[in-house]
């Protein structure tokens, strides 16, 4: 019984953790934008950041937990460019 209660507490605590993602786009496959969350709003925010930095980006093509760009086009949630971002 004690183990079951501990497992439920652990699962409940984990469900409140917000995931973050790095998104790539159909119009700019060399660009990645990493933001907090993986919701529709997070995807819209990533697209907005991409378009403010690169122009028309197209739709979200894929997502992952990291971004690497030899051209330095990994943008964080503040629009700052980097060659590599991870931990998202």
N, CA, C and O atoms as a GROMACS GRO file, in nm:
protein
  352
    1UNK      N    1   0.082  -0.120   0.000
    1UNK     CA    2   0.000   0.000   0.000
    1UNK      C    3   0.087   0.126   0.000
    1UNK      O    4   0.060   0.221  -0.074
    2UNK      N    5   0.190   0.127   0.081
    2UNK     CA    6   0.279   0.243   0.090
    2UNK      C    7   0.344   0.271  -0.045
    2UNK      O    8   0.354   0.387  -0.086
    3UNK      N    9   0.388   0.165  -0.115
    3UNK     CA   10   0.450   0.181  -0.248
    3UNK      C   11   0.351   0.238  -0.348
    3UNK      O   12   0.387   0.320  -0.433
    4UNK      N   13   0.226   0.196  -0.338
    4UNK     CA   14   0.125   0.244  -0.430
    4UNK      C   15   0.100   0.393  -0.409
    4UNK      O   16   0.086   0.467  -0.506
    5UNK      N   17   0.094   0.437  -0.287
    5UNK     CA   18   0.074   0.579  -0.256
    5UNK      C   19   0.193   0.660  -0.308
    5UNK      O   20   0.175   0.766  -0.367
    6UNK      N   21   0.314   0.610  -0.285
    6UNK     CA   22   0.434   0.680  -0.333
    6UNK      C   23   0.434   0.690  -0.485
    6UNK      O   24   0.471   0.794  -0.540
    7UNK      N   25   0.393   0.584  -0.553
    7UNK     CA   26   0.388   0.586  -0.698
    7UNK      C   27   0.287   0.687  -0.749
    7UNK      O   28   0.313   0.759  -0.846
    8UNK      N   29   0.172   0.695  -0.684
    8UNK     CA   30   0.070   0.792  -0.724
    8UNK      C   31   0.119   0.935  -0.704
    8UNK      O   32   0.094   1.021  -0.788
    9UNK      N   33   0.187   0.960  -0.595
    9UNK     CA   34   0.242   1.093  -0.568
    9UNK      C   35   0.345   1.129  -0.674
    9UNK      O   36   0.346   1.241  -0.724
   10UNK      N   37   0.431   1.034  -0.710
   10UNK     CA   38   0.532   1.057  -0.811
   10UNK      C   39   0.469   1.088  -0.946
   10UNK      O   40   0.511   1.183  -1.013
   11UNK      N   41   0.371   1.011  -0.987
   11UNK     CA   42   0.304   1.033  -1.115
   11UNK      C   43   0.232   1.168  -1.115
   11UNK      O   44   0.239   1.241  -1.214
   12UNK      N   45   0.166   1.202  -1.009
   12UNK     CA   46   0.096   1.330  -1.000
   12UNK      C   47   0.194   1.445  -1.009
   12UNK      O   48   0.165   1.546  -1.074
   13UNK      N   49   0.308   1.433  -0.946
   13UNK     CA   50   0.409   1.537  -0.951
   13UNK      C   51   0.468   1.552  -1.090
   13UNK      O   52   0.496   1.664  -1.133
   14UNK      N   53   0.486   1.443  -1.160
   14UNK     CA   54   0.543   1.447  -1.293
   14UNK      C   55   0.448   1.507  -1.395
   14UNK      O   56   0.492   1.568  -1.492
   15UNK      N   57   0.319   1.491  -1.376
   15UNK     CA   58   0.223   1.543  -1.472
   15UNK      C   59   0.221   1.694  -1.473
   15UNK      O   60   0.176   1.754  -1.572
   16UNK      N   61   0.267   1.759  -1.368
   16UNK     CA   62   0.271   1.904  -1.363
   16UNK      C   63   0.396   1.962  -1.426
   16UNK      O   64   0.406   2.083  -1.441
   17UNK      N   65   0.491   1.876  -1.464
   17UNK     CA   66   0.615   1.923  -1.524
   17UNK      C   67   0.589   1.963  -1.668
   17UNK      O   68   0.533   1.885  -1.745
   18UNK      N   69   0.628   2.082  -1.704
   18UNK     CA   70   0.609   2.130  -1.839
   18UNK      C   71   0.725   2.086  -1.927
   18UNK      O   72   0.841   2.106  -1.892
   19UNK      N   73   0.694   2.027  -2.040
   19UNK     CA   74   0.798   1.989  -2.132
   19UNK      C   75   0.829   2.107  -2.223
   19UNK      O   76   0.749   2.199  -2.238
   20UNK      N   77   0.944   2.103  -2.281
   20UNK     CA   78   0.984   2.206  -2.375
   20UNK      C   79   1.033   2.137  -2.500
   20UNK      O   80   1.080   2.024  -2.495
   21UNK      N   81   1.023   2.205  -2.612
   21UNK     CA   82   1.060   2.145  -2.740
   21UNK      C   83   1.132   2.245  -2.828
   21UNK      O   84   1.118   2.366  -2.814
   22UNK      N   85   1.211   2.189  -2.919
   22UNK     CA   86   1.272   2.265  -3.026
   22UNK      C   87   1.201   2.227  -3.155
   22UNK      O   88   1.191   2.109  -3.188
   23UNK      N   89   1.153   2.324  -3.226
   23UNK     CA   90   1.074   2.301  -3.346
   23UNK      C   91   1.151   2.340  -3.472
   23UNK      O   92   1.227   2.437  -3.471
   24UNK      N   93   1.131   2.265  -3.580
   24UNK     CA   94   1.181   2.302  -3.711
   24UNK      C   95   1.061   2.329  -3.801
   24UNK      O   96   0.948   2.295  -3.767
   25UNK      N   97   1.087   2.392  -3.915
   25UNK     CA   98   0.979   2.443  -3.999
   25UNK      C   99   0.993   2.399  -4.144
   25UNK      O  100   1.104   2.378  -4.193
   26UNK      N  101   0.880   2.387  -4.211
   26UNK     CA  102   0.880   2.339  -4.350
   26UNK      C  103   0.948   2.436  -4.445
   26UNK      O  104   1.008   2.393  -4.543
   27UNK      N  105   0.942   2.564  -4.419
   27UNK     CA  106   1.002   2.664  -4.507
   27UNK      C  107   1.147   2.695  -4.478
   27UNK      O  108   1.215   2.755  -4.562
   28UNK      N  109   1.196   2.656  -4.362
   28UNK     CA  110   1.335   2.681  -4.321
   28UNK      C  111   1.385   2.561  -4.242
   28UNK      O  112   1.385   2.564  -4.119
   29UNK      N  113   1.426   2.457  -4.310
   29UNK     CA  114   1.467   2.335  -4.240
   29UNK      C  115   1.597   2.353  -4.161
   29UNK      O  116   1.628   2.270  -4.075
   30UNK      N  117   1.672   2.460  -4.188
   30UNK     CA  118   1.797   2.486  -4.116
   30UNK      C  119   1.776   2.569  -3.990
   30UNK      O  120   1.874   2.602  -3.922
   31UNK      N  121   1.652   2.605  -3.958
   31UNK     CA  122   1.620   2.689  -3.843
   31UNK      C  123   1.549   2.606  -3.738
   31UNK      O  124   1.461   2.526  -3.770
   32UNK      N  125   1.586   2.625  -3.612
   32UNK     CA  126   1.517   2.562  -3.501
   32UNK      C  127   1.484   2.666  -3.396
   32UNK      O  128   1.562   2.758  -3.372
   33UNK      N  129   1.369   2.652  -3.333
   33UNK     CA  130   1.328   2.743  -3.225
   33UNK      C  131   1.288   2.658  -3.106
   33UNK      O  132   1.202   2.571  -3.116
   34UNK      N  133   1.352   2.686  -2.991
   34UNK     CA  134   1.326   2.610  -2.869
   34UNK      C  135   1.248   2.697  -2.771
   34UNK      O  136   1.290   2.807  -2.736
   35UNK      N  137   1.133   2.646  -2.728
   35UNK     CA  138   1.045   2.718  -2.635
   35UNK      C  139   0.995   2.622  -2.528
   35UNK      O  140   1.006   2.500  -2.542
   36UNK      N  141   0.940   2.678  -2.422
   36UNK     CA  142   0.880   2.597  -2.316
   36UNK      C  143   0.746   2.544  -2.364
   36UNK      O  144   0.664   2.619  -2.417
   37UNK      N  145   0.724   2.416  -2.346
   37UNK     CA  146   0.595   2.356  -2.378
   37UNK      C  147   0.593   2.287  -2.512
   37UNK      O  148   0.685   2.301  -2.593
   38UNK      N  149   0.486   2.212  -2.535
   38UNK     CA  150   0.466   2.141  -2.660
   38UNK      C  151   0.319   2.153  -2.702
   38UNK      O  152   0.266   2.066  -2.772
   39UNK      N  153   0.257   2.260  -2.659
   39UNK     CA  154   0.115   2.282  -2.689
   39UNK      C  155   0.100   2.358  -2.821
   39UNK      O  156   0.199   2.398  -2.883
   40UNK      N  157  -0.022   2.375  -2.862
   40UNK     CA  158  -0.050   2.455  -2.982
   40UNK      C  159   0.004   2.597  -2.963
   40UNK      O  160   0.060   2.655  -3.056
   41UNK      N  161  -0.014   2.652  -2.844
   41UNK     CA  162   0.036   2.788  -2.816
   41UNK      C  163   0.189   2.793  -2.824
   41UNK      O  164   0.244   2.891  -2.874
   42UNK      N  165   0.257   2.689  -2.776
   42UNK     CA  166   0.403   2.685  -2.783
   42UNK      C  167   0.448   2.680  -2.929
   42UNK      O  168   0.544   2.747  -2.967
   43UNK      N  169   0.380   2.602  -3.010
   43UNK     CA  170   0.413   2.593  -3.153
   43UNK      C  171   0.392   2.726  -3.222
   43UNK      O  172   0.473   2.767  -3.306
   44UNK      N  173   0.283   2.795  -3.189
   44UNK     CA  174   0.257   2.927  -3.246
   44UNK      C  175   0.365   3.026  -3.204
   44UNK      O  176   0.410   3.108  -3.285
   45UNK      N  177   0.408   3.020  -3.078
   45UNK     CA  178   0.513   3.109  -3.029
   45UNK      C  179   0.645   3.082  -3.102
   45UNK      O  180   0.716   3.175  -3.139
   46UNK      N  181   0.678   2.953  -3.122
   46UNK     CA  182   0.800   2.917  -3.194
   46UNK      C  183   0.795   2.970  -3.338
   46UNK      O  184   0.894   3.024  -3.388
   47UNK      N  185   0.680   2.955  -3.402
   47UNK     CA  186   0.666   3.004  -3.540
   47UNK      C  187   0.680   3.156  -3.544
   47UNK      O  188   0.742   3.210  -3.636
   48UNK      N  189   0.625   3.224  -3.447
   48UNK     CA  190   0.634   3.370  -3.438
   48UNK      C  191   0.780   3.413  -3.425
   48UNK      O  192   0.824   3.508  -3.490
   49UNK      N  193   0.856   3.343  -3.340
   49UNK     CA  194   0.998   3.374  -3.322
   49UNK      C  195   1.074   3.349  -3.452
   49UNK      O  196   1.157   3.431  -3.493
   50UNK      N  197   1.047   3.236  -3.516
   50UNK     CA  198   1.112   3.204  -3.642
   50UNK      C  199   1.086   3.313  -3.746
   50UNK      O  200   1.179   3.359  -3.812
   51UNK      N  201   0.962   3.353  -3.760
   51UNK     CA  202   0.927   3.452  -3.860
   51UNK      C  203   0.984   3.590  -3.829
   51UNK      O  204   1.013   3.666  -3.921
   52UNK      N  205   0.999   3.622  -3.702
   52UNK     CA  206   1.058   3.752  -3.668
   52UNK      C  207   1.208   3.754  -3.699
   52UNK      O  208   1.265   3.860  -3.723
   53UNK      N  209   1.272   3.637  -3.699
   53UNK     CA  210   1.415   3.629  -3.726
   53UNK      C  211   1.447   3.597  -3.872
   53UNK      O  212   1.549   3.642  -3.924
   54UNK      N  213   1.362   3.518  -3.938
   54UNK     CA  214   1.395   3.463  -4.070
   54UNK      C  215   1.295   3.494  -4.181
   54UNK      O  216   1.320   3.460  -4.296
   55UNK      N  217   1.185   3.558  -4.149
   55UNK     CA  218   1.080   3.578  -4.250
   55UNK      C  219   0.983   3.462  -4.248
   55UNK      O  220   0.965   3.398  -4.144
   56UNK      N  221   0.920   3.433  -4.360
   56UNK     CA  222   0.821   3.325  -4.367
   56UNK      C  223   0.887   3.190  -4.341
   56UNK      O  224   0.983   3.153  -4.409
   57UNK      N  225   0.836   3.116  -4.242
   57UNK     CA  226   0.896   2.988  -4.202
   57UNK      C  227   0.813   2.867  -4.241
   57UNK      O  228   0.864   2.755  -4.236
   58UNK      N  229   0.690   2.886  -4.279
   58UNK     CA  230   0.603   2.773  -4.308
   58UNK      C  231   0.549   2.713  -4.180
   58UNK      O  232   0.547   2.779  -4.076
   59UNK      N  233   0.504   2.589  -4.188
   59UNK     CA  234   0.445   2.521  -4.073
   59UNK      C  235   0.551   2.448  -3.992
   59UNK      O  236   0.661   2.421  -4.040
   60UNK      N  237   0.516   2.415  -3.867
   60UNK     CA  238   0.604   2.332  -3.785
   60UNK      C  239   0.616   2.197  -3.853
   60UNK      O  240   0.517   2.133  -3.887
   61UNK      N  241   0.741   2.153  -3.872
   61UNK     CA  242   0.766   2.027  -3.940
   61UNK      C  243   0.795   1.915  -3.841
   61UNK      O  244   0.744   1.804  -3.856
   62UNK      N  245   0.875   1.944  -3.740
   62UNK     CA  246   0.910   1.841  -3.641
   62UNK      C  247   0.952   1.907  -3.511
   62UNK      O  248   0.967   2.029  -3.504
   63UNK      N  249   0.970   1.823  -3.408
   63UNK     CA  250   1.016   1.874  -3.280
   63UNK      C  251   1.112   1.772  -3.218
   63UNK      O  252   1.106   1.653  -3.249
   64UNK      N  253   1.199   1.821  -3.132
   64UNK     CA  254   1.290   1.733  -3.059
   64UNK      C  255   1.334   1.805  -2.931
   64UNK      O  256   1.287   1.916  -2.902
   65UNK      N  257   1.422   1.743  -2.857
   65UNK     CA  258   1.468   1.801  -2.731
   65UNK      C  259   1.592   1.887  -2.748
   65UNK      O  260   1.641   1.944  -2.651
   66UNK      N  261   1.644   1.898  -2.872
   66UNK     CA  262   1.764   1.979  -2.894
   66UNK      C  263   1.765   2.036  -3.035
   66UNK      O  264   1.689   1.992  -3.122
   67UNK      N  265   1.851   2.133  -3.055
   67UNK     CA  266   1.867   2.196  -3.185
   67UNK      C  267   2.015   2.213  -3.211
   67UNK      O  268   2.090   2.253  -3.122
   68UNK      N  269   2.058   2.183  -3.333
   68UNK     CA  270   2.195   2.211  -3.374
   68UNK      C  271   2.190   2.270  -3.515
   68UNK      O  272   2.124   2.215  -3.603
   69UNK      N  273   2.259   2.380  -3.535
   69UNK     CA  274   2.263   2.446  -3.664
   69UNK      C  275   2.403   2.498  -3.690
   69UNK      O  276   2.453   2.582  -3.615
   70UNK      N  277   2.468   2.448  -3.794
   70UNK     CA  278   2.602   2.496  -3.827
   70UNK      C  279   2.602   2.644  -3.863
   70UNK      O  280   2.704   2.711  -3.851
   71UNK      N  281   2.488   2.694  -3.907
   71UNK     CA  282   2.477   2.835  -3.943
   71UNK      C  283   2.432   2.923  -3.826
   71UNK      O  284   2.407   3.042  -3.845
   72UNK      N  285   2.422   2.866  -3.706
   72UNK     CA  286   2.386   2.946  -3.588
   72UNK      C  287   2.242   2.989  -3.585
   72UNK      O  288   2.211   3.099  -3.540
   73UNK      N  289   2.152   2.904  -3.632
   73UNK     CA  290   2.011   2.941  -3.640
   73UNK      C  291   1.923   2.859  -3.546
   73UNK      O  292   1.814   2.816  -3.584
   74UNK      N  293   1.971   2.838  -3.424
   74UNK     CA  294   1.889   2.781  -3.317
   74UNK      C  295   1.848   2.899  -3.230
   74UNK      O  296   1.934   2.963  -3.168
   75UNK      N  297   1.723   2.927  -3.224
   75UNK     CA  298   1.674   3.042  -3.147
   75UNK      C  299   1.606   2.995  -3.020
   75UNK      O  300   1.532   2.896  -3.020
   76UNK      N  301   1.632   3.067  -2.910
   76UNK     CA  302   1.565   3.036  -2.784
   76UNK      C  303   1.436   3.117  -2.775
   76UNK      O  304   1.400   3.188  -2.869
   77UNK      N  305   1.367   3.106  -2.662
   77UNK     CA  306   1.238   3.173  -2.645
   77UNK      C  307   1.247   3.325  -2.647
   77UNK      O  308   1.145   3.393  -2.657
   78UNK      N  309   1.370   3.379  -2.636
   78UNK     CA  310   1.390   3.524  -2.643
   78UNK      C  311   1.436   3.570  -2.780
   78UNK      O  312   1.459   3.689  -2.802
   79UNK      N  313   1.450   3.476  -2.874
   79UNK     CA  314   1.495   3.510  -3.008
   79UNK      C  315   1.645   3.518  -3.022
   79UNK      O  316   1.696   3.564  -3.125
   80UNK      N  317   1.720   3.475  -2.920
   80UNK     CA  318   1.865   3.476  -2.926
   80UNK      C  319   1.915   3.358  -3.008
   80UNK      O  320   1.870   3.245  -2.987
   81UNK      N  321   2.008   3.384  -3.100
   81UNK     CA  322   2.060   3.279  -3.188
   81UNK      C  323   2.178   3.207  -3.124
   81UNK      O  324   2.255   3.265  -3.047
   82UNK      N  325   2.189   3.079  -3.159
   82UNK     CA  326   2.298   2.995  -3.109
   82UNK      C  327   2.323   2.885  -3.211
   82UNK      O  328   2.238   2.859  -3.296
   83UNK      N  329   2.440   2.822  -3.203
   83UNK     CA  330   2.467   2.705  -3.288
   83UNK      C  331   2.403   2.579  -3.233
   83UNK      O  332   2.371   2.487  -3.308
   84UNK      N  333   2.384   2.575  -3.101
   84UNK     CA  334   2.333   2.454  -3.038
   84UNK      C  335   2.257   2.486  -2.912
   84UNK      O  336   2.301   2.566  -2.829
   85UNK      N  337   2.141   2.424  -2.897
   85UNK     CA  338   2.061   2.434  -2.776
   85UNK      C  339   2.018   2.292  -2.737
   85UNK      O  340   1.981   2.213  -2.824
   86UNK      N  341   2.021   2.260  -2.610
   86UNK     CA  342   1.977   2.126  -2.566
   86UNK      C  343   1.908   2.137  -2.432
   86UNK      O  344   1.910   2.242  -2.367
   87UNK      N  345   1.847   2.026  -2.391
   87UNK     CA  346   1.775   2.024  -2.266
   87UNK      C  347   1.632   2.071  -2.275
   87UNK      O  348   1.571   2.104  -2.174
   88UNK      N  349   1.580   2.075  -2.393
   88UNK     CA  350   1.442   2.120  -2.413
   88UNK      C  351   1.347   2.005  -2.425
   88UNK      O  352   1.227   2.025  -2.442
   0.00000   0.00000   0.00000
